[in-house]
Amino acid sequence: MRLIHLHASHFLSLHEVSVDLDAMNVFIGANASGKSNILNALRFLAEGLGSRDFEQAVVERGGIVHVAWKGEDADQIRLETLYRDGPRVFCWEVRLVRNERAFEVEERLHETPGDGPPTLLLEARAGQGWWWSAQHQIPLDLPPTGCALAAAENDASFPARGVAQFVRGWGFFDPSANSLRRASLLDDTQRLDATGRNLAGRLYRLHEDHPAAYERVIRAVRGVLGVPDDLQFCVLDADGRVYFTQSEQGLKFRVHQVGASSGTLRMLALMTALFGEAGYGLVGIEEPENHVHPAALAAFAQYLREASGNVQVLVTTHSPLLLDHLAVPEAVCVVRRTEDGTSIERESNPEAVRKALDESGFGLGEFYESKGFGR
C-alpha cells in the first residue's frame, strides 16, 4: 500500500493545500514556509489512530485554536488522504469541527473503484459511528473525539483494515543531539523514538534479534561518514539501561555514546529508521542535512534512493545540495509561504527538467535555486 495524495484544509499553515505523493518526496523551501507542517499533518493522523482518539494529538499541538489556520476563522479542519493498494483506492477523511466543548470529529472512509462510484465503508460523527460489511451496518461506540478507523480495525472483516495497519506503520524522525546521547531503558526498544532518545536500545535490540538489519544500518552509516568501525553495547543490570561505545580508525580507545559526534549519532538514527524498522511503510525525516558535512550528502542521497524502493520516503530540507545529489526531479516539491498560507508545487514535467539540466550543466538544486524556491 502507498499514500498517494494529501489534502489539508485549515491545518496550521496549510490553508488549502493538495499534493500528490510518490515513493520519494522531497519538500524544499525557506524557513517558515510550511514544510514541517506537511509531515505534521500526517503525523497527526497516525497519532490519532495510534491512540484511538484525536484529543491528545490536538492537546500536544497547543489545543484546537493552535491547530487551526490563523488567517481567518476556522470552524473546521480537514485532512483527506488517499491510499492505493493494487487496483483499490481508499479515501480517509478526518474533520475536526470546533464547538463549545473544543472540538468533535467527523470521519469518513470510501473505496473508489476505477470504473464506478465510491463506496462508503465507514462514517462517524461526534461519537456515533458505523462501518459497512457486505451484509450489515456495524455500529461503533466512540468518544466525540475518537478515531473510528481505529475502532473498526479491531474487526478482521473490516474491508479497509489495511489502511489502518498501513498508517500504524508510519514513522517521523527529527533526532536531536541531546536525546541521542542518552542511555536507553531496555523495555523501550521496540520502535525508534522520533527524537532518537532510545537509539542505543533500538540498536541493541537489532543487534540481538535482527543482526542482518543491524549490519545494514552500520554499513550505511559508515558509507556516509566513514565511522564507526563498530559498536559495543553495555547493559547496566542495576537500572536496566543500555548504552554503546564505538571504535574509530586511528583511536586507541573507544568513544562513549555521550561523546560521539552529533552527526554520527543522527546518522545512526536516520539509517535505523530507513533500514532497521521492518514494520514501517512510510518514513518522514526532517532536514537530514543537519550536522552532516556537505561532502557526505552524496552518499546519503544514494541511501535515500535505495530506501525508497522499500519504504515511502518524505524528506524536508533547506539544502539545494541534497537535491543535486538526489537528481530525481519527480521527487521535488517546492514549498513557499504566501499570503494565503503554504503552497506546494510538485514538478509536473521531470523529463523537461532533466533535459534542461543536461543542456545547462546545472545540478537539480541549482536549477530550483534559479527559479527562486526560497522566495
N, C-alpha and C positions, 0 to 999 in steps of 0.2 A: 504494500500500500504506500501511496505517496500523497503528501499535501500539495495540491496544485493551484490553490488560489486563496488569498486572504482579502476580505473587505472589512474595513474598520470605519465606524461612524461615531464621532464624538468621543473617542477614546484618547485621552491625553492630547498630544499634538496631532493625532490622526483624525482630522475633522471629517473628511470624506476621502478615503484612500483605498484603492484597489491595486493589487499586484499579483501577477501570475508567478508561480514558483516552480523551480526545476530541481534537478539533482544538486546543482551547485548554485548558490545565490550569494552575491557579494554586494552589500549595501555600503556605498561610499558617499561621503558628504562632510560638510563642515560641522563644527561643534554646534549643538542645539538644533540641528536640522530635523531630528526625529528618528535617527537610525535605531537607537536602542528601543524606542517605543514599538517598533515592529516586532522585535523579539519579545518585548514586554507583553504585547497583546497575546502572542501565542503562549507565553509562559503563564499568563493569567488563566487561559483556558485549561492548560494542563494542571495548574494548581487547584482550580475549582473542581475538575474531575477527580483529581487525586484525593482531595479531602471530602468529596461528595457534596460540597456546598461552596458557594462563591463568597460567602461572608468574610472569611478570613483573608482571602486574596484581596478583597476590597479594603479591609482594615489595614493590611500591611502596606497598602499604597496611599494611606492617609485618609481613607473614607471616600464615600461616593462623590463628594464635591470635588475631591482632588483627582479622582479617576476621570472625571468628565472634562471634555473640551471647554476651555475657558473663554473662547472668543465670543460666546453668546450663551443664552440659557440653554442647557442641555437636559431635557426631560428624560431622554433615553440614550443609552449607549448600546451600540450593536456591533457584534463581531460575528462574521459569517466566514466559514471555512469550507473548502471543497476538497474531497479526497477521491483519488482514483484507485480502484482495486481491480486490476484486469479490465474487463469491459464495464464494470459497475462504477458509478459516480455517486457519492453521497454529499449532501449539503447539511452542515450543522450550523444552526443559527442560535446565538445567545443574545438576549436583550436584557439589560439592566434598566428597569423602569423606576424612576425616583418617585417616592411618595412620602407621606408624613412620618413613616417609621424609618426611613432612609432609602431602601430600595427593595424591589422584588424581582424575581427572574421569570422571564418568558423564554421558552426553549422549543425549538422545532428541529426535526431531522427528516430529510427527504432522501429518497433514492431516485435518481434521474436516469432512466434507460435512454439509450442513444436514439431511439425512434419513437418515443412516446412521452406522455405527460409524467411529471414527477409523482411518486407515491409517498404519501405521508406515513412515516414509520413511528414517529414519536412526537408528542406535544405536551407541554406543561405550561402552567401559568399560576404564579403565586401559590405554589404548593399543591395544586390539582394537576395530576399528570396521567398520561396513558401512553402505552405503546401498542402497536397492532401486530398480531401474528396473522397467519393465513386464515384462521378461524375466529379469533376473538379479539376484543379490546381488553388489554390488561391494565388495571389501574395501578398507579404509583402513589405511594404515600411519601410526601416531601415536605420539608420546611419551605417557607416562602422564598428563601434564597438558595434552596437545594439544587443540585445538578441532576436532572432527570436522566441524562445519558449514563451517569454512574450508577443510578438505581436500576435502570433497565439492563445494564451489563450483567447483573447478577444472574439473569436467566440465560442459559446456554442457547435457547431457541430464539433469542432476540436477533433479528436479521442484520442489525448494524453493530453487533458486538465487536467486530473487527476494528471499527472506528475508535471505540473506547480503548481497546487494547493498544492500538497504534499511538494514540495520544499519551497514554501512560508511558510509552517508550520515548518521550521527548526529553532531552537534557539541554540545559542552558548554562553556560560557563563564562565567568569573568574572574578567574583566580586572582587572589590578592596575596602579596608577598608575606604579610603578617600571618594570614591564615595558613599559607603553605608551609610555614616553618614549625607548626605545632605538631607534637606527637598526637597520635590518634588513639581513641578508645577502640579496643578490639571488637566491641559489639556495634561499632559504627563503620562497618567496612563493606556493606553490601552494594553501595552505589556512590559514585564520586559526588561530593557536595559541590554546589555551584561556585563557591568561593575557594574550594580546594582544602578546606580545613581538615579533611580526613584523608589527604593524599597518601600519607605513609601507610595507613591501614589498608587503603584500597590497593596499593601496590603490593603490600604484604599478602593480601588475600589472593591477588592474581598470581603472585609467585608460588603460593602454596597449592592453589586449586586449578589454575589455568596457565601453566608455565609457557605454553606457546604464545599466548596473548601477551604475557609479561615480557617475554623476549622481544616480541614485535614492538612493544612500546619503547623499550630501552634502545633497540636498534634505531628506531625512528628519531628519538631524541639525540642520539649520538650522530646520526646522519645530518641533523640540522646544526648542532652546536659543537660536535667533536667530543663531548663529555656526556655522561660519565662513562668510565670504563666498566664499572659495575656498581651495584648497590648491595649493602649488607643490612639486615634488619636486626633490631634489638627489641625483644619483648620484655617489658618490665612487669614481672608477675605481681609485684606489690599493688599496683593500681590498674593493671590490665591495659597498659598503653604500649604502643609500638612506635619506634622512630627508625630512621635509616641513616647510614653514613655512605659516602661514595668515594671511590678511588678515582684519581685523575692522573694522567700520564705526567711524569716528572716530579710528582709529590711523594715524599717518603711516608707521610701519614695521611690517614683518611680524613675527609671533610665531613663534619657533622651536618645534619639536615638544617640546623639553625644557622649555620654559616655558609650554606650553599648560595650561589648567586640567584637573584630573583629571576633572571632569565631562564636558568636551568630548571628551577622549581616550577615556573609557569609552563615551560615546555613539557615537563613531565606530566603536568595536569592535563594539558591540551591533548597530548598524544594518548593519554589514558582515556580521555573522552572519545577520541576518534577511533582508537583501535583496541581498547581494553574493555569496552562495555558492550557485550554482545546483544543486550536487550534494547539498545537504542535504535529507533528508526529515523530520528531527526536530532541533529545536534546544532545548537546555536552558540556561537562564540563571539564575545565582544573584543574587538581590537586586538587581534593576535600579535600584532607587531610590537605591542608594549613590552619593554625590557628585552627586546631581541635586536641584535646588531643588524643593520640593513643588509649586510652581506649574507646573513643566514636566511633571508626571506625567500631566496630562490629555492632552496631545499625544502623549506616549509611549504611553499606553494605546491611543490611536487607531491608532498604527502596529503595536502588538502584535496588535490585532484584524485589521488588514489583512494582516499577515504570516501569520496562522493560516489564511488562505484558501489558501495555497500550501504551507505547511510546518507540521508539527505542532509546537506550542509548549508547553514545560513551563517554568514560572517558579516559583522560590521567593521568598518575600517576607515581611517583617515589617510591611508598610505597609497599614493599612486604607484609606488614601487612594488607593492604587493600585486597590483593589477598587472604591471609589466611582466612579472614572473608567472602569473597565472595564465595570461594570454588566452583567456576564454571570454570573448566579447558577449556571448549569450548569457553569461552569468552576472553581468554588471547591472546593478540597479542604482541609478544616481538619485540621491536623496537631497532635497532642497527645502529650506524654510521659506514659506511665503506668507503673505498677509492672511491667507486662508488656511494656515496650518501646513503640515508636511505634505510635500508632493514627491512621488516616486516615478521615475522614468526608466523603464526597462528597455534595453537595446532591442529595437524591432527588426533590424537588418544586420545581423552579425557578419554575414558574408561581405557586405559592403564595407564594414569596419575593417575586416581582415585585408581587403583589397587596399583600403586607404593606408593601413599600416605598412603593407608591402611597398607601396609607392612612396610613402613619406619617410620611412625609416624610423618612425616614432614607435615607442612602446605603447601598450594599451593604456597605462596610467598617464603617460604624456598626452595621448590623444584626448582623453577625457579632461585633463587639465586645460587643454587648449579650448575646450568647449565650456569651461568655467563651471566645473562640477561643484566648486565650493562657494559659489557666489550667493 
